[in-house]
Amino acid sequence: MSINKGKLFLLYILLIIFLPVYSVPDWVKNRPIDELYFIGIGQASTKDQNYCERAKEQAFHEIATQIEVKVNYSAKSFITENLGKIYDNYSSETNLASSVDLKDIEIYDSCIKNKVYYVYCRILKNQYYENRKLCLSKAQKQCFDLLKTAQTEMNNGNLLFSIQNYIKSLDVVIPFLGEIEVKHSDGQNSFIENDIANEIFNSLSSIDIIVLPIRDSIPAGLVINKKLSFSIRNKKNVKQNYSNLPYSLYFLNDTISMTKYVRTNENGTGECVISKLDNFQPFQDLEIKLTVDSLFLPSNSNQVRTFIKSIPIPSKRISLYIRRPKFFINISEKYENYQSESDPILRPTLIETFYKEGYRAANKNSECDIIVNLSSRSRAGSSVGSTGMVSAFVDLDFWIYYEKDKREIYREQFSQKGVGRNQAAATRKAILNISEEIRNKIPIIIQTKQF
């Protein structure tokens, strides 16, 4: 037994001495250098559920930083000047964008040490450059085809389709800024992205918006259905088809929440119906502006969208005169034993109530926006017990309509009872009761937007 224990102990010592100690590969400690390859080393904690992908992304990113296409400095300033934020956005996202296109990257080796996963990725330099050359050639051809289509659409007067094709062509060349040069007839060279940017800018800046003004003042708080029309023209009188262009109309005052979206018809004309304005401020600025987002296609990149939005967009601002709505009262009163002319009740109540709601009285019905009709009549009641008091009833037909087209706004019949020492007093009390009911009813009608 003691001999066996001794043999086991001796074997253990020999294993410790002669077996190699496992360690991480050399490429983890010392970054490998190879003239034939772009190399990337990535790592991620195995505690991360997707540690393999995390490490691989890091390695791809590292490779992308080595092969980023450098735009020459003479081109950079010109690109930056003409394309606004495109160059900056592109530069900051080049690594990520490039890594997506590195389809031929191989995972050369990997290991796990101390709960950390390491991955060694690489791609042949010649292979990458050959692939990029093919991609550049393909992008160039695609770009020129799109530019040809854009120019054809422009010649045919289809501005919307022309701009959309220009935007698509710009998207195609974004990964190759400063690499595609175009030689012009005057012998000058330019980068294709600058030519595209100028075409888009010129197309948009040539648009002129002509608004057919609303000459009448607009009464606030009423359903008016005022038609606002505008036309799109070329500033240089060049014949263009401005149909189907998307425009938005919105008030610049935050207290008015009206935004309309309009597309121009085949004549380049857009129409917007202003149905109702609840704001009583005397002047409101309305802006008509090309809706840029509607020019984009789902495939357009964020860089291109940012650039297009940085271009001054054609717009037109107009001021609308908002006035207080005017009302006119037609009243017919037939009472027994009571003279309303000497003691008017209903008319003063109506005027006071409408004034409180922001309305103003008109001197004649031709000057008003709404007409308030009241037809009131009384009927005798009976004696009230042994009190010596009598009752009377007043029936009222209350009717509000628009003066211009006679559209009915509101109509209701009221009936109230009054008690007094005689028929005149009872009738007067009934009129007061109906007057109070109307006083409470009018604000509700207005607040519920029945006007």
Secondary structure, DSSP 8 states (H G I E B T S, - for coil): -HHHHHHHHHHHHHHHHHS------HHHHS----TTEEEEEEEEETTSTTHHHHHHHHHHHHHHHHH-----HHHHHHHHHHHTTHHHHHHHHHHHHHHHH-TT-EEEEEEEETTEEEEEEEEEHHHHHHHHHHHHHHHHHHHHHHHHHHHHHHHTTBHHHHHHHHHHHHHHHGGGTTT-EEE-TTS-EEEHHHHHHHHHHHHHHTEEEEEE---S-EETTSEEEEEEEEEEEETT----B-TT-EEEEEESSTT---EEEEE--TTSEEEEEEEE-----SEEEEEEEE-GGGG--TT--HHHHHHHHHS---EEEEEEEEE--EEEEEEEEE-SS--TTTS--HHHHHHHHHHHTT-EE-SSGGG-SEEEEEEEEEEEEEEETTTTEEEEEEEEEEEEEETTT--EEEEEEEEEEEEESSHHHHHHHHHHHHHHHHHHHHHHHHHTT--
